[in-house]
Structure formats: structure tokens, C-alpha cells
Amino acid sequence: HRAAACALEMQRAMPEFKNVRAGGDVHSLRMRIGFHSGSFFAASAGDEDGVLHYLLLGADVNRTAAIEGEAKPGQVVASAEAAAALRAVGARLIATGGGCSRVIRIDEPARPLPRMDTSGASRDVLVRYVMPPIAAPLASGNAPQFAAEHRRVTAVFVNVFGIAKLLRE
């Protein structure tokens, strides 16, 4: 429910970014959103004393990626599993084929998550998930004065044979 509400709000905000000027050119931005409800396995990988990378694994990760591909620009599309949960709260959906449904409207506002207690989270561990030029000021308590972390990203898709069976056990 929260994912669908967030996705619809993001789509409502997109006209503000329809034409973005960068490098002397105007670029048209579009967004399509797909989401799924399932079981996901999270892990951290990396150097024991260095940078860590957060991983999300499992068959439902692949299903989520496939659902996003079913959406057209400007749309929010839910898998059959996510759509069933949305129907239970009175969301308006339209079947799109391929077992997906387009989310049109959510009448009941999404309930916020309870505030998480992060007091036990070690800053030394948390900064290991960001790149060293950003981590150093954070670790020293001198947070940089910018709104977000910006870094080049490389998406890697890895097939680890046997992981799906392991995750089911």
C-alpha cells in the first residue's frame, strides 16, 4: 500500500521534471514504476574492513524487474500478488495483461511505518555503505552540506546457481 502510494505521488511530481536542462541540452524525462509483493533476501558483501555493498536477492527480485518492464511511461503497475493486497484496501486498478494491473488510485491513505529505533546502529558500520570521500566526513561527525550522495552506479546482474533453492530452505 505504501509502495503504491509513493509510486503514484512520484508520477504526480514528474511534470516538474518533464524537460530538464543539462549540459546545454534539454532532456525529456519519463518514469515507469512496477512493484511486486514477495519474499526478498538481503545481504551485505564487500571487504571485511572496507566498503560494503547491499544486495537484494531471490526470485522475487527478478519478478519485480519484469513487472517494471510491463509499465508504460507515466504508469504504476503492480504484480498480481501486489494487486491483490491493494484491492483489499480499496485501490482502483485496471488489468493490463501479463498478470499485472495498473494502479489508478488509492482512496485510503497509506499508514506511515512506525519510527525505527536507530540508536543501536553504529555510525562506523553505516558509513561503510557509502563511498570513502563521503564516508570520511560522516565518520568524523562533519556531515557534508549537500542533499544526497551522488556517485556513478554500475548495475550488475549475477546468477548464482543454487541460490534460489538455498533461499527457499
mmCIF file of the C-alpha atoms, coordinates in Angstrom:
data_MODEL
# 
_entry.id   MODEL 
# 
loop_
_atom_site.group_PDB 
_atom_site.id 
_atom_site.type_symbol 
_atom_site.label_atom_id 
_atom_site.label_alt_id 
_atom_site.label_comp_id 
_atom_site.label_asym_id 
_atom_site.label_entity_id 
_atom_site.label_seq_id 
_atom_site.pdbx_PDB_ins_code 
_atom_site.Cartn_x 
_atom_site.Cartn_y 
_atom_site.Cartn_z 
_atom_site.occupancy 
_atom_site.B_iso_or_equiv 
_atom_site.pdbx_formal_charge 
_atom_site.auth_seq_id 
_atom_site.auth_comp_id 
_atom_site.auth_asym_id 
_atom_site.auth_atom_id 
_atom_site.pdbx_PDB_model_num 
ATOM 1   C CA . HIS A 1 1   ? 0.000  0.000   0.000   1.00 0.00 ? 1   HIS A CA 1 
ATOM 2   C CA . ARG A 1 2   ? 2.805  2.420   0.909   1.00 0.00 ? 2   ARG A CA 1 
ATOM 3   C CA . ALA A 1 3   ? 4.752  1.463   -2.232  1.00 0.00 ? 3   ALA A CA 1 
ATOM 4   C CA . ALA A 1 4   ? 1.749  2.167   -4.442  1.00 0.00 ? 4   ALA A CA 1 
ATOM 5   C CA . ALA A 1 5   ? 1.007  5.479   -2.722  1.00 0.00 ? 5   ALA A CA 1 
ATOM 6   C CA . CYS A 1 6   ? 4.647  6.527   -3.082  1.00 0.00 ? 6   CYS A CA 1 
ATOM 7   C CA . ALA A 1 7   ? 4.737  5.474   -6.750  1.00 0.00 ? 7   ALA A CA 1 
ATOM 8   C CA . LEU A 1 8   ? 1.585  7.457   -7.570  1.00 0.00 ? 8   LEU A CA 1 
ATOM 9   C CA . GLU A 1 9   ? 2.979  10.513  -5.789  1.00 0.00 ? 9   GLU A CA 1 
ATOM 10  C CA . MET A 1 10  ? 6.246  10.212  -7.729  1.00 0.00 ? 10  MET A CA 1 
ATOM 11  C CA . GLN A 1 11  ? 4.321  10.084  -11.004 1.00 0.00 ? 11  GLN A CA 1 
ATOM 12  C CA . ARG A 1 12  ? 2.285  13.144  -9.942  1.00 0.00 ? 12  ARG A CA 1 
ATOM 13  C CA . ALA A 1 13  ? 5.571  15.033  -9.369  1.00 0.00 ? 13  ALA A CA 1 
ATOM 14  C CA . MET A 1 14  ? 7.075  14.123  -12.769 1.00 0.00 ? 14  MET A CA 1 
ATOM 15  C CA . PRO A 1 15  ? 5.663  17.074  -14.771 1.00 0.00 ? 15  PRO A CA 1 
ATOM 16  C CA . GLU A 1 16  ? 8.047  19.306  -12.808 1.00 0.00 ? 16  GLU A CA 1 
ATOM 17  C CA . PHE A 1 17  ? 10.916 17.337  -14.395 1.00 0.00 ? 17  PHE A CA 1 
ATOM 18  C CA . LYS A 1 18  ? 9.436  16.816  -17.849 1.00 0.00 ? 18  LYS A CA 1 
ATOM 19  C CA . ASN A 1 19  ? 12.117 18.938  -19.506 1.00 0.00 ? 19  ASN A CA 1 
ATOM 20  C CA . VAL A 1 20  ? 15.430 19.229  -17.711 1.00 0.00 ? 20  VAL A CA 1 
ATOM 21  C CA . ARG A 1 21  ? 18.321 21.326  -18.972 1.00 0.00 ? 21  ARG A CA 1 
ATOM 22  C CA . ALA A 1 22  ? 21.729 19.702  -18.548 1.00 0.00 ? 22  ALA A CA 1 
ATOM 23  C CA . GLY A 1 23  ? 24.963 20.326  -20.398 1.00 0.00 ? 23  GLY A CA 1 
ATOM 24  C CA . GLY A 1 24  ? 23.343 22.896  -22.658 1.00 0.00 ? 24  GLY A CA 1 
ATOM 25  C CA . ASP A 1 25  ? 20.702 20.445  -23.884 1.00 0.00 ? 25  ASP A CA 1 
ATOM 26  C CA . VAL A 1 26  ? 17.111 19.855  -22.845 1.00 0.00 ? 26  VAL A CA 1 
ATOM 27  C CA . HIS A 1 27  ? 16.295 16.282  -21.866 1.00 0.00 ? 27  HIS A CA 1 
ATOM 28  C CA . SER A 1 28  ? 12.797 14.851  -21.522 1.00 0.00 ? 28  SER A CA 1 
ATOM 29  C CA . LEU A 1 29  ? 12.439 12.614  -18.505 1.00 0.00 ? 29  LEU A CA 1 
ATOM 30  C CA . ARG A 1 30  ? 9.854  9.871   -18.134 1.00 0.00 ? 30  ARG A CA 1 
ATOM 31  C CA . MET A 1 31  ? 9.346  7.289   -15.440 1.00 0.00 ? 31  MET A CA 1 
ATOM 32  C CA . ARG A 1 32  ? 7.573  3.983   -15.243 1.00 0.00 ? 32  ARG A CA 1 
ATOM 33  C CA . ILE A 1 33  ? 7.151  2.103   -11.991 1.00 0.00 ? 33  ILE A CA 1 
ATOM 34  C CA . GLY A 1 34  ? 6.478  -1.538  -11.297 1.00 0.00 ? 34  GLY A CA 1 
ATOM 35  C CA . PHE A 1 35  ? 6.302  -3.240  -7.950  1.00 0.00 ? 35  PHE A CA 1 
ATOM 36  C CA . HIS A 1 36  ? 5.739  -6.678  -6.504  1.00 0.00 ? 36  HIS A CA 1 
ATOM 37  C CA . SER A 1 37  ? 4.987  -8.231  -3.142  1.00 0.00 ? 37  SER A CA 1 
ATOM 38  C CA . GLY A 1 38  ? 7.042  -11.300 -2.268  1.00 0.00 ? 38  GLY A CA 1 
ATOM 39  C CA . SER A 1 39  ? 9.999  -12.671 -0.341  1.00 0.00 ? 39  SER A CA 1 
ATOM 40  C CA . PHE A 1 40  ? 13.332 -10.925 -0.692  1.00 0.00 ? 40  PHE A CA 1 
ATOM 41  C CA . PHE A 1 41  ? 16.687 -11.871 0.822   1.00 0.00 ? 41  PHE A CA 1 
ATOM 42  C CA . ALA A 1 42  ? 19.039 -9.062  1.804   1.00 0.00 ? 42  ALA A CA 1 
ATOM 43  C CA . ALA A 1 43  ? 22.786 -9.432  2.291   1.00 0.00 ? 43  ALA A CA 1 
ATOM 44  C CA . SER A 1 44  ? 25.903 -7.330  2.626   1.00 0.00 ? 44  SER A CA 1 
ATOM 45  C CA . ALA A 1 45  ? 29.019 -8.089  0.598   1.00 0.00 ? 45  ALA A CA 1 
ATOM 46  C CA . GLY A 1 46  ? 32.394 -6.465  0.407   1.00 0.00 ? 46  GLY A CA 1 
ATOM 47  C CA . ASP A 1 47  ? 35.686 -6.078  2.156   1.00 0.00 ? 47  ASP A CA 1 
ATOM 48  C CA . GLU A 1 48  ? 35.566 -7.109  5.814   1.00 0.00 ? 48  GLU A CA 1 
ATOM 49  C CA . ASP A 1 49  ? 37.246 -3.847  6.819   1.00 0.00 ? 49  ASP A CA 1 
ATOM 50  C CA . GLY A 1 50  ? 36.272 -1.731  3.809   1.00 0.00 ? 50  GLY A CA 1 
ATOM 51  C CA . VAL A 1 51  ? 33.275 -0.715  1.742   1.00 0.00 ? 51  VAL A CA 1 
ATOM 52  C CA . LEU A 1 52  ? 30.144 -2.853  1.961   1.00 0.00 ? 52  LEU A CA 1 
ATOM 53  C CA . HIS A 1 53  ? 27.505 -3.277  -0.733  1.00 0.00 ? 53  HIS A CA 1 
ATOM 54  C CA . TYR A 1 54  ? 23.870 -4.007  -0.007  1.00 0.00 ? 54  TYR A CA 1 
ATOM 55  C CA . LEU A 1 55  ? 22.413 -6.866  -2.065  1.00 0.00 ? 55  LEU A CA 1 
ATOM 56  C CA . LEU A 1 56  ? 18.801 -7.858  -2.617  1.00 0.00 ? 56  LEU A CA 1 
ATOM 57  C CA . LEU A 1 57  ? 18.419 -11.439 -3.824  1.00 0.00 ? 57  LEU A CA 1 
ATOM 58  C CA . GLY A 1 58  ? 15.849 -14.032 -4.759  1.00 0.00 ? 58  GLY A CA 1 
ATOM 59  C CA . ALA A 1 59  ? 13.354 -14.949 -7.434  1.00 0.00 ? 59  ALA A CA 1 
ATOM 60  C CA . ASP A 1 60  ? 11.050 -12.106 -6.394  1.00 0.00 ? 60  ASP A CA 1 
ATOM 61  C CA . VAL A 1 61  ? 13.766 -9.576  -7.295  1.00 0.00 ? 61  VAL A CA 1 
ATOM 62  C CA . ASN A 1 62  ? 13.652 -10.887 -10.866 1.00 0.00 ? 62  ASN A CA 1 
ATOM 63  C CA . ARG A 1 63  ? 9.850  -10.821 -10.809 1.00 0.00 ? 63  ARG A CA 1 
ATOM 64  C CA . THR A 1 64  ? 9.928  -7.182  -9.690  1.00 0.00 ? 64  THR A CA 1 
ATOM 65  C CA . ALA A 1 65  ? 12.212 -6.232  -12.579 1.00 0.00 ? 65  ALA A CA 1 
ATOM 66  C CA . ALA A 1 66  ? 9.866  -7.985  -15.013 1.00 0.00 ? 66  ALA A CA 1 
ATOM 67  C CA . ILE A 1 67  ? 6.843  -6.122  -13.604 1.00 0.00 ? 67  ILE A CA 1 
ATOM 68  C CA . GLU A 1 68  ? 8.569  -2.750  -14.135 1.00 0.00 ? 68  GLU A CA 1 
ATOM 69  C CA . GLY A 1 69  ? 9.006  -3.719  -17.793 1.00 0.00 ? 69  GLY A CA 1 
ATOM 70  C CA . GLU A 1 70  ? 5.231  -4.094  -18.119 1.00 0.00 ? 70  GLU A CA 1 
ATOM 71  C CA . ALA A 1 71  ? 4.611  -0.431  -17.273 1.00 0.00 ? 71  ALA A CA 1 
ATOM 72  C CA . LYS A 1 72  ? 4.463  2.318   -19.862 1.00 0.00 ? 72  LYS A CA 1 
ATOM 73  C CA . PRO A 1 73  ? 5.951  5.747   -19.098 1.00 0.00 ? 73  PRO A CA 1 
ATOM 74  C CA . GLY A 1 74  ? 3.748  7.539   -16.587 1.00 0.00 ? 74  GLY A CA 1 
ATOM 75  C CA . GLN A 1 75  ? 2.224  4.315   -15.270 1.00 0.00 ? 75  GLN A CA 1 
ATOM 76  C CA . VAL A 1 76  ? 2.380  2.449   -11.986 1.00 0.00 ? 76  VAL A CA 1 
ATOM 77  C CA . VAL A 1 77  ? 1.978  -1.319  -12.459 1.00 0.00 ? 77  VAL A CA 1 
ATOM 78  C CA . ALA A 1 78  ? 1.574  -3.985  -9.778  1.00 0.00 ? 78  ALA A CA 1 
ATOM 79  C CA . SER A 1 79  ? 2.134  -7.729  -9.938  1.00 0.00 ? 79  SER A CA 1 
ATOM 80  C CA . ALA A 1 80  ? -0.864 -9.981  -9.306  1.00 0.00 ? 80  ALA A CA 1 
ATOM 81  C CA . GLU A 1 81  ? 0.347  -10.509 -5.721  1.00 0.00 ? 81  GLU A CA 1 
ATOM 82  C CA . ALA A 1 82  ? 0.713  -6.793  -5.023  1.00 0.00 ? 82  ALA A CA 1 
ATOM 83  C CA . ALA A 1 83  ? -2.581 -6.021  -6.785  1.00 0.00 ? 83  ALA A CA 1 
ATOM 84  C CA . ALA A 1 84  ? -4.425 -8.480  -4.522  1.00 0.00 ? 84  ALA A CA 1 
ATOM 85  C CA . ALA A 1 85  ? -3.114 -6.652  -1.452  1.00 0.00 ? 85  ALA A CA 1 
ATOM 86  C CA . LEU A 1 86  ? -4.127 -3.290  -2.946  1.00 0.00 ? 86  LEU A CA 1 
ATOM 87  C CA . ARG A 1 87  ? -7.642 -4.475  -3.767  1.00 0.00 ? 87  ARG A CA 1 
ATOM 88  C CA . ALA A 1 88  ? -8.033 -5.417  -0.097  1.00 0.00 ? 88  ALA A CA 1 
ATOM 89  C CA . VAL A 1 89  ? -7.658 -1.715  0.806   1.00 0.00 ? 89  VAL A CA 1 
ATOM 90  C CA . GLY A 1 90  ? -9.950 -0.492  -1.965  1.00 0.00 ? 90  GLY A CA 1 
ATOM 91  C CA . ALA A 1 91  ? -7.397 0.631   -4.544  1.00 0.00 ? 91  ALA A CA 1 
ATOM 92  C CA . ARG A 1 92  ? -8.626 1.225   -8.096  1.00 0.00 ? 92  ARG A CA 1 
ATOM 93  C CA . LEU A 1 93  ? -6.762 -0.996  -10.569 1.00 0.00 ? 93  LEU A CA 1 
ATOM 94  C CA . ILE A 1 94  ? -7.112 -1.918  -14.225 1.00 0.00 ? 94  ILE A CA 1 
ATOM 95  C CA . ALA A 1 95  ? -5.853 -5.251  -15.560 1.00 0.00 ? 95  ALA A CA 1 
ATOM 96  C CA . THR A 1 96  ? -3.135 -4.729  -18.176 1.00 0.00 ? 96  THR A CA 1 
ATOM 97  C CA . GLY A 1 97  ? -2.387 -8.308  -19.186 1.00 0.00 ? 97  GLY A CA 1 
ATOM 98  C CA . GLY A 1 98  ? 0.581  -10.446 -18.314 1.00 0.00 ? 98  GLY A CA 1 
ATOM 99  C CA . GLY A 1 99  ? -0.832 -10.909 -14.816 1.00 0.00 ? 99  GLY A CA 1 
ATOM 100 C CA . CYS A 1 100 ? -0.305 -7.227  -13.998 1.00 0.00 ? 100 CYS A CA 1 
ATOM 101 C CA . SER A 1 101 ? -2.620 -4.403  -13.037 1.00 0.00 ? 101 SER A CA 1 
ATOM 102 C CA . ARG A 1 102 ? -2.214 -0.666  -13.490 1.00 0.00 ? 102 ARG A CA 1 
ATOM 103 C CA . VAL A 1 103 ? -2.706 1.286   -10.261 1.00 0.00 ? 103 VAL A CA 1 
ATOM 104 C CA . ILE A 1 104 ? -5.078 4.192   -10.899 1.00 0.00 ? 104 ILE A CA 1 
ATOM 105 C CA . ARG A 1 105 ? -5.985 5.471   -7.452  1.00 0.00 ? 105 ARG A CA 1 
ATOM 106 C CA . ILE A 1 106 ? -5.726 4.665   -3.762  1.00 0.00 ? 106 ILE A CA 1 
ATOM 107 C CA . ASP A 1 107 ? -8.576 6.088   -1.706  1.00 0.00 ? 107 ASP A CA 1 
ATOM 108 C CA . GLU A 1 108 ? -7.335 5.081   1.740   1.00 0.00 ? 108 GLU A CA 1 
ATOM 109 C CA . PRO A 1 109 ? -4.171 6.975   2.692   1.00 0.00 ? 109 PRO A CA 1 
ATOM 110 C CA . ALA A 1 110 ? -1.141 4.832   3.384   1.00 0.00 ? 110 ALA A CA 1 
ATOM 111 C CA . ARG A 1 111 ? -0.269 4.432   7.038   1.00 0.00 ? 111 ARG A CA 1 
ATOM 112 C CA . PRO A 1 112 ? 3.288  5.523   7.830   1.00 0.00 ? 112 PRO A CA 1 
ATOM 113 C CA . LEU A 1 113 ? 5.740  2.981   9.154   1.00 0.00 ? 113 LEU A CA 1 
ATOM 114 C CA . PRO A 1 114 ? 6.458  3.196   12.859  1.00 0.00 ? 114 PRO A CA 1 
ATOM 115 C CA . ARG A 1 115 ? 9.613  5.194   13.546  1.00 0.00 ? 115 ARG A CA 1 
ATOM 116 C CA . MET A 1 116 ? 12.609 2.878   13.664  1.00 0.00 ? 116 MET A CA 1 
ATOM 117 C CA . ASP A 1 117 ? 14.978 2.960   16.597  1.00 0.00 ? 117 ASP A CA 1 
ATOM 118 C CA . THR A 1 118 ? 18.397 3.537   15.044  1.00 0.00 ? 118 THR A CA 1 
ATOM 119 C CA . SER A 1 119 ? 20.133 4.335   18.310  1.00 0.00 ? 119 SER A CA 1 
ATOM 120 C CA . GLY A 1 120 ? 21.869 0.933   18.257  1.00 0.00 ? 120 GLY A CA 1 
ATOM 121 C CA . ALA A 1 121 ? 23.186 1.407   14.714  1.00 0.00 ? 121 ALA A CA 1 
ATOM 122 C CA . SER A 1 122 ? 26.897 2.023   14.745  1.00 0.00 ? 122 SER A CA 1 
ATOM 123 C CA . ARG A 1 123 ? 27.961 5.032   12.668  1.00 0.00 ? 123 ARG A CA 1 
ATOM 124 C CA . ASP A 1 124 ? 31.206 3.143   11.944  1.00 0.00 ? 124 ASP A CA 1 
ATOM 125 C CA . VAL A 1 125 ? 29.225 0.352   10.276  1.00 0.00 ? 125 VAL A CA 1 
ATOM 126 C CA . LEU A 1 126 ? 26.714 2.585   8.496   1.00 0.00 ? 126 LEU A CA 1 
ATOM 127 C CA . VAL A 1 127 ? 29.356 4.765   6.801   1.00 0.00 ? 127 VAL A CA 1 
ATOM 128 C CA . ARG A 1 128 ? 30.880 1.633   5.242   1.00 0.00 ? 128 ARG A CA 1 
ATOM 129 C CA . TYR A 1 129 ? 27.926 1.582   2.825   1.00 0.00 ? 129 TYR A CA 1 
ATOM 130 C CA . VAL A 1 130 ? 28.917 4.886   1.198   1.00 0.00 ? 130 VAL A CA 1 
ATOM 131 C CA . MET A 1 131 ? 31.994 5.704   -0.839  1.00 0.00 ? 131 MET A CA 1 
ATOM 132 C CA . PRO A 1 132 ? 35.148 6.842   1.072   1.00 0.00 ? 132 PRO A CA 1 
ATOM 133 C CA . PRO A 1 133 ? 35.047 10.556  0.032   1.00 0.00 ? 133 PRO A CA 1 
ATOM 134 C CA . ILE A 1 134 ? 31.583 10.789  1.582   1.00 0.00 ? 134 ILE A CA 1 
ATOM 135 C CA . ALA A 1 135 ? 32.170 8.345   4.437   1.00 0.00 ? 135 ALA A CA 1 
ATOM 136 C CA . ALA A 1 136 ? 35.163 10.206  5.915   1.00 0.00 ? 136 ALA A CA 1 
ATOM 137 C CA . PRO A 1 137 ? 33.260 13.406  6.803   1.00 0.00 ? 137 PRO A CA 1 
ATOM 138 C CA . LEU A 1 138 ? 30.321 11.359  8.074   1.00 0.00 ? 138 LEU A CA 1 
ATOM 139 C CA . ALA A 1 139 ? 32.558 9.223   10.290  1.00 0.00 ? 139 ALA A CA 1 
ATOM 140 C CA . SER A 1 140 ? 34.134 12.337  11.804  1.00 0.00 ? 140 SER A CA 1 
ATOM 141 C CA . GLY A 1 141 ? 30.707 13.800  12.561  1.00 0.00 ? 141 GLY A CA 1 
ATOM 142 C CA . ASN A 1 142 ? 31.082 16.553  9.944   1.00 0.00 ? 142 ASN A CA 1 
ATOM 143 C CA . ALA A 1 143 ? 28.281 15.676  7.563   1.00 0.00 ? 143 ALA A CA 1 
ATOM 144 C CA . PRO A 1 144 ? 28.734 17.325  4.165   1.00 0.00 ? 144 PRO A CA 1 
ATOM 145 C CA . GLN A 1 145 ? 26.303 20.085  3.279   1.00 0.00 ? 145 GLN A CA 1 
ATOM 146 C CA . PHE A 1 146 ? 24.512 18.501  0.347   1.00 0.00 ? 146 PHE A CA 1 
ATOM 147 C CA . ALA A 1 147 ? 21.126 16.885  -0.051  1.00 0.00 ? 147 ALA A CA 1 
ATOM 148 C CA . ALA A 1 148 ? 22.150 13.494  -1.358  1.00 0.00 ? 148 ALA A CA 1 
ATOM 149 C CA . GLU A 1 149 ? 25.008 11.234  -2.207  1.00 0.00 ? 149 GLU A CA 1 
ATOM 150 C CA . HIS A 1 150 ? 25.911 11.314  -5.888  1.00 0.00 ? 150 HIS A CA 1 
ATOM 151 C CA . ARG A 1 151 ? 28.011 8.580   -7.390  1.00 0.00 ? 151 ARG A CA 1 
ATOM 152 C CA . ARG A 1 152 ? 28.352 6.648   -10.584 1.00 0.00 ? 152 ARG A CA 1 
ATOM 153 C CA . VAL A 1 153 ? 26.487 3.384   -10.415 1.00 0.00 ? 153 VAL A CA 1 
ATOM 154 C CA . THR A 1 154 ? 27.099 0.135   -12.193 1.00 0.00 ? 154 THR A CA 1 
ATOM 155 C CA . ALA A 1 155 ? 24.276 -2.375  -12.133 1.00 0.00 ? 155 ALA A CA 1 
ATOM 156 C CA . VAL A 1 156 ? 25.465 -5.957  -12.110 1.00 0.00 ? 156 VAL A CA 1 
ATOM 157 C CA . PHE A 1 157 ? 23.179 -8.922  -12.587 1.00 0.00 ? 157 PHE A CA 1 
ATOM 158 C CA . VAL A 1 158 ? 24.717 -12.112 -11.260 1.00 0.00 ? 158 VAL A CA 1 
ATOM 159 C CA . ASN A 1 159 ? 23.232 -15.577 -11.475 1.00 0.00 ? 159 ASN A CA 1 
ATOM 160 C CA . VAL A 1 160 ? 24.451 -17.671 -8.563  1.00 0.00 ? 160 VAL A CA 1 
ATOM 161 C CA . PHE A 1 161 ? 23.406 -21.220 -9.324  1.00 0.00 ? 161 PHE A CA 1 
ATOM 162 C CA . GLY A 1 162 ? 21.632 -22.844 -6.393  1.00 0.00 ? 162 GLY A CA 1 
ATOM 163 C CA . ILE A 1 163 ? 20.837 -19.583 -4.570  1.00 0.00 ? 163 ILE A CA 1 
ATOM 164 C CA . ALA A 1 164 ? 17.097 -19.863 -5.242  1.00 0.00 ? 164 ALA A CA 1 
ATOM 165 C CA . LYS A 1 165 ? 16.994 -23.311 -3.617  1.00 0.00 ? 165 LYS A CA 1 
ATOM 166 C CA . LEU A 1 166 ? 19.074 -22.090 -0.693  1.00 0.00 ? 166 LEU A CA 1 
ATOM 167 C CA . LEU A 1 167 ? 16.770 -19.107 -0.125  1.00 0.00 ? 167 LEU A CA 1 
ATOM 168 C CA . ARG A 1 168 ? 13.693 -21.371 -0.109  1.00 0.00 ? 168 ARG A CA 1 
ATOM 169 C CA . GLU A 1 169 ? 15.179 -23.575 2.642   1.00 0.00 ? 169 GLU A CA 1 
# 
